[in-house]
Amino acid sequence: MTPAELDIICQIDQLPSRTSSRQLIGLLGSDTLRARVFDIFGGMEKHQAFMRMMARKKNLEKSGEGTSSPSWIVAHKTPTQSMNPALQISDTEKPLSAPVKASSVNAPANDSKKKLPRDKGTPMNKKRKITGPVLFGPLDPLIHVAERLQYNPTPEEKIPFKRMSPGEASDMAYELIARASVCMNYAAGSTKSLLTEELDTVRQDLEASQKKNAELTRHLEEIMKIAEDNRAKVASALTQAQDDLRQLKRTSDDLKLDFQKATSQNQALMKERDALVAVRDKLTTENLSLGDDICNERLTGFEQGIAQCRYFFGTPLSHDGFDIMKIVVNGQLLSLSTLDEDEAAAIANASPSGAQAIAEVLFVTTL
């Protein structure tokens, strides 16, 4: 089946109430009418004609042609240049072309003999083959078949019907109806199978989508559970951290208070230390002054004693035995440098007066 034949079928199938298809009436006198119109589905391949018709219909819907909308009205009166010249019919009467002569030649001599092969039913394989060119292009937009069907045809339109008997016209009408029914059943069956396949495909896709959705739901539940566990752990950790932070704040406040107390105590101790240092310095100064006074007093007393000894005993100060660094112990004159601690202890134990004298001498020497 050629695309041109599909184009004819689509145009016949999509004719609206007012369509430009007057040329179909003129084709009734053609020898190849039955082969072009009625046997056009004879060589149709399975699952191809319907798909091509649907593709052609979609193309026509996209381009805006072949629709049943009544708003499509042609304003110009001249036919378009892209129209098929074989389908144009002028207003003036033209003589019948070669196809009409061929039909008259091939037709029987009288009507009775012509009806017999029609009434007996000619088999489909004995019909004429396509001898003329395949029709293509749009139909004439200036002629509307609805106007001719509602009223009586014109004399020009009655010419093809005059060569046909009522039986042939009825057979043609029934055959057209049968062909339309076959096409509709074929289209419905093909559509049903296609819809069934699409439904199965959609059902499989739906099942796959449901499985994926269930898997995603399960993963989502697992993720939500993990997130909930992590949230609980984080919440407990946050609570523990807040408790630790409060405890650290309390510890810091206590340390600050202790530091303030220690600072105040340190300041008090520093003041007390300064006061004690001042007292110590004062006592040291007093001790030094008292020591100086004692030394001066003892020196004065010692000088007075030496002067009195000289006065009373007449001993000169230049005598060899007179030495201020010696002491008289048990009637003997001993040097202070040779006296050890043990000897001094023994002397002190032997004579309390000697011990007192040694202590006084040591005190004087230390000063």
NORQUIRA-V177878 format. One record per helix or strand of 2 or more residues. SS is the DSSP state (h for helix, s for strand). FROM is the first residue (numbers start at 1). LEN is the number of residues. If there is no record, write none. Layout:
SS/FROM/LEN  SS/FROM/LEN
This chain:
h/3/11  h/23/7  h/33/6  h/49/15  h/85/3  h/98/9  h/111/10  h/124/3  h/145/6  h/155/8  h/166/148  s/326/4  s/332/4  h/341/10  h/352/15
